[in-house]
Amino acid sequence: MSRLTIYPDDAPGRPESVTEEPAEMAARLAPIGVRFERWDSPVTLSPDDAPETILAAYRPYLDTLMGTSGAGSADVIKLTPDNPAAPALRRKFLSEHIHSEDEVRFFVHGAGNFIMHVGGRIYDAHCTQGDLISVPKNTRHWFDAGEKPFFTALRVFTDMSGWVPEYTGDPVHERFPAS
C-alpha cells in the first residue's frame, strides 16, 4: 500500500503525519510541487515481461503524460534482489541529489520510496504498483527500494541523456532510512 510519511528534518524518529490515502498523499505533496497519482490501468503484465512489451502496453498513457510534461523519451528500469548490480545501483540512487529536469516514475510492479528534502521537512513517499510520482527539477531527494529491491518502473525524460544526478553531498539519507 502506498504511504506518505512526513518528518521534521531534524527528527528522524518523530513523524508529523502518516497517510495511506492517495488523495491525501497528493494533496500533501502538491505544495512542494510533487505530483502523485494512482493510475487504474487495465494493463496486466508480468514482472518477467521485456521492457519493449511494457513500453508498448503503456504507450497510450505515456503519450499523454509525455505530451503534458514536454518529455521526449521513456524507458523501463527493473531491479530485483538477484541482480548482481543491485547493491551498486542502490548506492547510486540512495545519496541525496537533484536533477535538471523533473523525475517522473510510474510503478508497474513492486515498490520503492522517493524521499524529498524540502523546507525543513522530509517527505517519504512509499510508491507501489499503479503509482505515478513526479519530483520537480532541483528538488533535493533520494530513492530507496531497500536491501532486496523489487520494482519495475517507467521513467520519463525530457533530457535524452537520461538519469543524470547532481549529488548534494548531504548525508541526510543516513538519518532517514525509507519507512
Secondary structure as the mmCIF struct_conf table of DSSP 4:
data_model
#
loop_
_struct_conf.conf_type_id
_struct_conf.id
_struct_conf.beg_label_comp_id
_struct_conf.beg_label_asym_id
_struct_conf.beg_label_seq_id
_struct_conf.end_label_comp_id
_struct_conf.end_label_asym_id
_struct_conf.end_label_seq_id
STRN STRN1 ARG A 3 PRO A 8
TURN_TY1_P TURN_TY1_P1 ASP A 9 ASP A 10
TURN_TY1_P TURN_TY1_P2 PRO A 12 GLY A 13
BEND BEND1 GLU A 16 GLU A 16
STRN STRN2 SER A 17 THR A 19
HELX_RH_AL_P HELX_RH_AL_P1 PRO A 22 LEU A 29
HELX_RH_3T_P HELX_RH_3T_P1 ALA A 30 ILE A 32
TURN_TY1_P TURN_TY1_P3 GLY A 33 GLY A 33
STRN STRN3 ARG A 35 ARG A 38
TURN_TY1_P TURN_TY1_P4 PRO A 47 ASP A 48
BEND BEND2 ASP A 49 ASP A 49
HELX_RH_AL_P HELX_RH_AL_P2 PRO A 51 SER A 69
TURN_TY1_P TURN_TY1_P5 GLY A 70 GLY A 70
STRN STRN4 SER A 73 LEU A 79
TURN_TY1_P TURN_TY1_P6 PRO A 81 ASP A 82
TURN_TY1_P TURN_TY1_P7 PRO A 84 ALA A 85
HELX_RH_AL_P HELX_RH_AL_P3 ALA A 86 LEU A 94
BEND BEND3 SER A 95 SER A 95
STRN STRN5 HIS A 97 ILE A 98
BEND BEND4 SER A 100 GLU A 101
STRN STRN6 GLU A 103 VAL A 118
TURN_TY1_P TURN_TY1_P8 GLY A 119 GLY A 120
STRN STRN7 ARG A 121 THR A 128
TURN_TY1_P TURN_TY1_P9 GLN A 129 GLY A 130
STRN STRN8 ASP A 131 VAL A 135
HELX_LH_PP_P HELX_LH_PP_P1 PRO A 136 PRO A 136
TURN_TY1_P TURN_TY1_P10 LYS A 137 ASN A 138
STRN STRN9 HIS A 141 ASP A 144
BEND BEND5 GLU A 147 LYS A 148
STRN STRN10 PHE A 151 PHE A 157
BEND BEND6 THR A 158 ASP A 159
TURN_TY1_P TURN_TY1_P11 MET A 160 SER A 161
STRN STRN11 GLU A 166 TYR A 167
TURN_TY1_P TURN_TY1_P12 PRO A 171 PRO A 171
HELX_RH_AL_P HELX_RH_AL_P4 VAL A 172 ARG A 175
BEND BEND7 PHE A 176 PHE A 176
#
